[in-house]
Amino acid sequence: MNKRIIQKKDKFIIFKRILVVLILLFFSKELMIYQPILNLFETQKVIAKIINEKNGMRKSHLTGDFVYSYSFEYQGKEYKNESDNENFLIGEELTVEFNPTFPFINRIYKSRFTE
């Protein structure tokens, strides 16, 4: 009986560790997953447009600050992401870099703020 209790405790400890690792990966996916994929693997560039889709910034419920999203199309499917700069105007064009295998992993490559 003691052996059974010890095995259950060991399984629970392993489960907790795996859960902590998964949570850390989820919250740091930009840094630990997306950036290495864009830096190490093949990317393509496409022209995207700023669209009228607002994304609240940190503490936006108090300040009202927001950024617009950008949108681009690849193989007939539309992909969106946050622009991370509140000075973009709706309809403005920018160059986006993305991974062709995982197009949802993308970032701004060139805009009027990076030139």
C-alpha positions, 0 to 999 in steps of 0.5 A, a space after each residue: 500500500 505504501 508503494 502505491 501511495 509513493 507512485 501516486 505522489 511521484 506521478 503527481 509531482 511529474 504532472 505538476 512539473 510538466 504543467 509548469 513548463 507548459 504554462 511558461 511556454 504559453 506565456 513566453 511563446 513569442 520569445 521562446 518559439 516564434 522569434 527562433 522560427 523567424 530567425 532560423 528558418 526560411 521566411 517570406 515577405 509580403 505587403 500587409 495593410 493596417 486594418 480597423 481592428 483595435 487591440 487594447 494595450 497594457 492598462 488600456 481599460 484605464 488609459 484607452 490606449 490601443 494599437 491597430 492590427 495588420 492583415 495579409 493574405 497567403 495562399 487564400 487565407 487571411 492572417 492578422 497580428 497586432 502592429 505594436 505601434 499606436 502611430 500606424 494609420 488605417 490603410 497604411 502598408 507595411 512589409 511583413 515577414 512570415 514563415 511559409 509553413 506557419 504563416 500565423 508566425 509573423 512580424 513587421 519587417 519594414 514600415 515607416 518606423 523602421 526605415 
